[in-house]
């Protein structure tokens, strides 16, 4: 007679698959409470706008950003088609729910591979999102609004599960698939796993045995790798160098340049790293722990190389910009909190086995940390809030800001619904606004958030920002103005007219003061719409 059938709980097969499904559902609840900010979240107008435009070129035609090069085509192709049936709001929520469900499934698999005990993945998930949000150094996140990297991290978690289980061939294919969705998320995971493979020494499989899988992973990454390589193809080297410097030192230094990281962010990340070292010291080691540790070492090695590159800025700013644009610190931001959540929970279980009282205290502390974080967000979800994409944001440089959510929505709704603004009209909008296209459905010339990825467009974007929102400083450099209205008032009527012709801008949407010598077509308590060029109906 056959013995009892073994159950693969991690994969959700066997007679108790429903328990695994319940556990995944509870991890999903953790991710939902953590990431369910009002729509649209900060990056959703950017990525979903590109996804919608990818499938429907008539959606906001002639928009410079939407027409720029696409670098996440796999995401746009596999998800953006839903926009043919769903409005942006429902597209965002659909993408969020799908992403969080997949992340919950992948996290549960990873957690169970490392801690083969039912229900503990809920605790590790709560610890992970808490530690990542509160101890990151360079601004990386995993669970939030819908964009390409959310799907990429699903495959990274599955790939890391494969590494933990010593299934390296599967890991290379999964990391390659992650790179197809987001070339840097998946690509750095490949590098970290490769460094980890070297660190493991004789405990690792041979390179020859992994050759076909490595080649397969590389092929899977090509749909993202090729568009990224084309961003600078055929462009003048001086333009490329300038684009890299703008991207790294002007626009995204808070993600890319260590000297621009807030000191408190660096300190808290180092504190978490010390905690990880302590946990590694006091927690028993087995083969799965060694493989996870090797991956984390790889992620930290990547960050270390990035730090070394940044120290060369004084010698060659151009070279450093060309290298730092690859986000050397994003994977360590994720790997260290992930390891603390998993190894810390392993330590709790180990303590429960050796000293029940001590273990209970450790378990209580871990649960309290997760519950306070997730519970705090659960309380916030019950209170209506302004979407983070519409909250006051100075862009880190004292630039103009969206003023007043309600009046901003009213102005955008009037544009979308009144029938007085042609669908192909183009606007000058506040520099730090992020949701004009989302709400108004019209093209805009340029904003701080909508940075193109290809070199030529990026330089044109930077020049347009200065032409519209800044004036030369008599002592050198430039000065950003507090509002678009202030900037245009400083330029005078002739310069305003010239800007309208240069950038084919038909209207100006800005705050009411100072007043501009232009015809008014709409006004509310916070915003006014001016006609900049004599086009369209009177």
SVG drawing of the C-alpha trace seen along z (x, -y; Angstrom):
<svg xmlns="http://www.w3.org/2000/svg" viewBox="-19 -92 60 94">
<polyline fill="none" stroke="black" stroke-width="0.4" points="0.0,0.0 1.3,-3.5 2.2,-5.8 0.6,-9.2 1.1,-11.6 3.7,-14.4 2.4,-17.9 4.3,-20.6 2.9,-23.5 5.1,-26.1 3.8,-25.6 0.2,-25.3 -0.3,-21.7 -1.5,-18.6 -4.4,-18.0 -3.9,-21.2 -3.4,-23.6 -6.2,-25.8 -4.1,-26.5 -1.4,-27.9 -4.0,-29.9 -5.3,-31.4 -1.7,-32.3 -1.1,-34.0 -4.4,-35.9 -3.3,-37.1 0.1,-38.3 -1.9,-40.1 -3.8,-41.9 -0.5,-43.0 0.6,-44.3 -2.8,-45.9 -2.8,-47.8 0.8,-48.9 0.5,-50.1 -3.2,-51.1 -2.6,-54.9 -5.3,-56.9 -5.0,-56.7 -2.8,-58.0 0.3,-57.3 3.5,-59.2 4.7,-57.1 1.4,-55.9 0.7,-58.8 4.2,-58.3 4.2,-54.6 0.5,-54.1 0.4,-57.1 3.1,-55.6 1.3,-52.2 -2.0,-53.8 -0.3,-55.7 1.6,-52.6 -1.7,-51.0 -3.6,-54.1 -1.6,-56.9 -4.8,-59.1 -4.8,-59.3 -3.2,-62.7 -1.6,-63.1 1.5,-65.2 2.8,-65.0 6.6,-65.2 7.0,-62.8 4.5,-60.2 6.0,-60.2 9.6,-59.8 11.4,-56.4 9.8,-53.5 12.1,-51.5 9.6,-49.2 7.9,-47.8 7.3,-44.3 5.3,-46.0 3.4,-48.2 2.7,-45.3 1.6,-42.8 -0.4,-45.1 -1.2,-48.3 -3.8,-46.6 -6.3,-46.7 -6.4,-50.5 -8.5,-49.8 -11.3,-48.9 -10.5,-50.5 -10.3,-54.1 -7.0,-55.2 -8.4,-55.0 -9.6,-51.4 -6.5,-50.5 -4.4,-51.6 -6.5,-49.6 -6.5,-46.5 -2.7,-46.7 -2.2,-47.1 -4.4,-44.2 -2.7,-41.9 0.8,-43.0 0.1,-42.7 -1.5,-39.2 1.6,-38.0 4.0,-39.6 2.1,-37.9 2.3,-34.5 6.0,-35.0 6.8,-36.2 5.0,-33.3 7.1,-30.9 10.3,-32.6 9.5,-32.8 8.4,-29.2 11.6,-28.1 13.6,-29.8 11.3,-29.1 9.3,-26.0 6.6,-26.7 3.0,-27.6 1.8,-31.2 5.2,-32.7 5.2,-34.3 2.6,-36.8 5.0,-37.9 8.0,-38.1 5.9,-40.1 4.9,-42.7 8.5,-43.0 9.8,-43.3 7.5,-46.2 8.1,-47.9 11.9,-47.7 12.1,-48.6 10.0,-51.7 11.7,-52.9 15.3,-51.9 16.0,-52.3 18.9,-54.5 18.3,-55.4 14.5,-55.5 13.7,-52.0 10.3,-50.4 8.6,-47.2 4.9,-47.3 3.0,-50.3 1.6,-51.8 1.6,-49.8 4.6,-50.0 7.1,-47.8 9.3,-47.0 6.4,-45.6 6.1,-42.7 9.9,-42.5 10.2,-41.9 7.6,-39.1 10.2,-37.2 13.1,-38.4 11.4,-36.8 10.8,-33.6 14.4,-33.6 15.6,-34.1 13.5,-31.3 15.1,-29.1 18.6,-30.2 17.6,-29.4 16.5,-25.9 19.7,-25.5 17.9,-25.5 20.2,-27.8 19.1,-27.1 15.5,-28.2 16.9,-31.3 18.8,-32.5 15.7,-32.2 13.5,-34.0 16.0,-36.8 16.2,-37.1 12.4,-37.4 12.6,-40.1 15.0,-42.0 12.5,-41.9 10.1,-43.9 12.7,-46.1 16.2,-45.8 18.0,-47.1 15.9,-45.3 16.5,-42.0 20.0,-42.8 21.3,-43.6 19.7,-40.5 21.6,-38.5 24.9,-40.2 24.1,-39.7 23.3,-36.1 26.5,-35.7 28.6,-37.2 26.8,-35.0 27.6,-31.9 31.3,-32.9 31.1,-33.4 29.6,-29.9 32.8,-28.2 32.6,-24.4 29.0,-24.3 27.9,-25.8 26.9,-24.1 29.3,-24.2 29.3,-27.0 29.0,-24.5 25.8,-23.0 24.2,-26.5 25.3,-27.6 22.0,-26.9 20.0,-28.6 22.3,-31.7 21.9,-32.0 18.1,-31.6 18.0,-34.3 20.0,-36.6 17.6,-36.0 14.6,-36.7 16.2,-40.1 16.6,-41.3 13.2,-42.9 14.2,-45.4 18.0,-45.4 17.8,-46.3 15.6,-49.4 17.9,-50.6 20.9,-50.3 19.2,-52.3 18.7,-55.3 22.1,-56.7 22.5,-55.0 23.5,-57.5 23.5,-60.5 26.3,-63.0 28.7,-62.0 28.5,-65.5 24.7,-65.3 25.0,-61.8 27.4,-63.1 25.2,-66.1 22.2,-63.9 23.9,-61.6 25.0,-64.5 21.5,-66.0 20.0,-62.6 22.4,-61.8 23.4,-65.1 20.4,-67.3 17.3,-65.1 17.8,-61.9 20.7,-62.5 18.6,-61.5 18.5,-57.9 21.9,-57.8 24.5,-59.9 25.6,-58.9 26.5,-62.5 22.9,-63.5 21.3,-60.9 19.9,-62.4 22.4,-61.6 19.6,-60.1 18.8,-57.7 22.4,-56.5 22.6,-56.2 19.4,-54.1 20.4,-51.8 23.8,-51.2 22.0,-50.6 19.8,-47.9 23.0,-46.4 24.5,-46.1 21.4,-44.4 21.7,-41.9 25.3,-41.2 24.2,-40.5 21.4,-38.2 23.8,-36.4 26.1,-35.9 23.5,-34.6 21.3,-32.5 22.4,-28.9 23.6,-28.6 22.4,-26.0 22.8,-25.7 19.7,-27.8 21.0,-30.6 24.3,-30.5 22.7,-30.9 20.5,-33.9 23.5,-35.4 25.6,-35.1 22.9,-37.0 22.8,-39.8 26.6,-40.0 26.3,-40.3 23.8,-43.2 26.1,-45.0 29.1,-44.5 27.2,-46.2 26.4,-49.1 30.1,-49.2 31.2,-49.5 28.7,-52.3 30.1,-54.1 33.6,-53.8 32.5,-55.2 30.9,-58.2 34.2,-59.0 35.7,-59.7 33.4,-62.6 36.2,-65.1 38.4,-63.3 35.8,-62.8 32.3,-64.0 31.3,-62.8 32.5,-59.3 30.9,-59.0 27.6,-60.3 27.7,-57.7 28.2,-54.9 26.0,-56.1 22.9,-56.3 22.5,-52.5 21.1,-52.7 23.8,-50.9 22.1,-51.1 18.5,-50.0 19.1,-46.2 20.8,-46.6 17.9,-48.8 15.7,-45.7 18.1,-42.9 19.1,-44.0 15.5,-44.5 14.5,-41.2 17.3,-39.4 16.6,-41.0 12.9,-40.0 13.7,-36.4 16.8,-35.8 15.2,-37.7 12.2,-35.4 14.5,-32.4 16.2,-33.7 12.7,-33.9 11.9,-30.3 15.4,-29.2 14.8,-31.0 11.4,-29.4 13.0,-26.0 15.9,-26.7 14.3,-29.1 10.6,-29.3 10.3,-32.5 13.0,-34.3 11.5,-33.1 8.1,-34.4 9.5,-37.8 11.3,-37.8 8.2,-36.7 6.1,-39.4 8.5,-42.1 8.6,-41.0 4.8,-40.8 4.5,-44.2 6.8,-45.8 4.8,-44.3 1.4,-45.1 2.2,-48.7 3.4,-49.4 0.6,-47.6 -2.0,-48.7 -0.9,-52.3 -1.5,-52.2 -4.8,-50.4 -6.0,-53.4 -4.8,-55.8 -6.7,-53.8 -10.0,-54.5 -9.5,-58.3 -9.9,-60.0 -6.7,-61.5 -5.2,-63.4 -3.3,-61.2 0.5,-61.4 0.9,-62.5 -1.1,-65.6 0.4,-66.4 2.7,-69.5 6.1,-68.6 8.8,-71.2 11.0,-68.8 13.8,-69.4 14.7,-72.7 12.1,-75.3 10.3,-75.0 6.7,-75.7 4.1,-73.4 0.5,-72.3 -1.6,-74.5 -4.8,-73.1 -6.0,-69.7 -9.7,-70.5 -9.2,-73.6 -6.6,-71.7 -9.1,-68.9 -11.8,-71.5 -9.5,-73.2 -8.5,-69.9 -12.1,-68.6 -13.2,-71.8 -10.6,-71.2 -11.6,-67.5 -15.4,-68.0 -16.3,-71.5 -15.8,-70.8 -14.1,-74.3 -10.6,-72.9 -9.6,-71.0 -8.3,-67.5 -5.0,-68.2 -4.4,-71.4 -1.1,-71.7 -0.6,-73.4 2.1,-75.0 1.4,-73.6 3.0,-74.0 6.5,-72.6 6.0,-70.0 2.5,-69.0 2.2,-65.3 -1.4,-64.6 -2.5,-67.1 -2.6,-64.5 -4.3,-62.0 -7.2,-64.4 -7.4,-66.7 -6.5,-64.3 -4.5,-67.0 -0.8,-67.4 1.6,-69.5 5.0,-70.8 7.2,-69.7 7.1,-68.9 9.7,-68.0 8.4,-64.5 8.0,-63.4 11.7,-63.0 12.4,-61.1 14.8,-58.3 16.6,-58.7 19.6,-61.1 18.4,-63.6 14.9,-64.0 16.3,-64.3 18.5,-67.3 15.6,-68.9 13.5,-68.3 16.1,-70.0 16.4,-73.0 12.6,-73.4 12.4,-73.4 14.9,-76.2 13.3,-78.2 9.8,-78.1 10.3,-77.9 13.7,-79.7 15.5,-82.9 19.3,-83.4 20.8,-84.5 23.0,-87.6 25.6,-85.9 25.7,-82.8 23.5,-79.7 19.7,-80.0 16.8,-80.6 13.7,-78.5 10.5,-80.5 7.9,-79.8 5.2,-79.4 4.7,-79.3 2.8,-82.6 5.7,-84.3 8.2,-82.9 6.1,-84.0 5.4,-87.5 9.2,-88.0 9.7,-87.1 7.2,-89.6 4.6,-89.4 7.0,-89.0 8.8,-86.2 5.5,-84.5 4.4,-84.7 7.8,-83.3 7.5,-80.4 4.0,-79.6 5.3,-79.4 8.5,-77.5 6.8,-74.8 3.4,-74.9 1.7,-75.7 -1.9,-76.9 -2.9,-77.5 -1.4,-78.2 -2.7,-76.6 -1.2,-78.3 -2.1,-79.9 -4.1,-83.2 -1.3,-85.5 0.5,-87.3 -1.8,-88.1 -0.6,-87.6 -1.5,-89.9 -3.3,-87.1 -6.9,-86.3 -8.6,-84.3 -10.7,-81.3 -11.4,-79.8 -10.8,-80.8 -11.5,-79.3 -10.4,-80.1 -6.9,-78.8 -6.1,-78.5 -6.6,-80.4 -6.4,-79.2 -5.0,-81.7 -5.1,-81.5 -1.5,-81.7 -2.0,-81.4 -4.9,-82.3 -6.0,-78.8 -9.2,-76.9 -12.7,-78.3 -13.0,-81.7"/>
</svg>
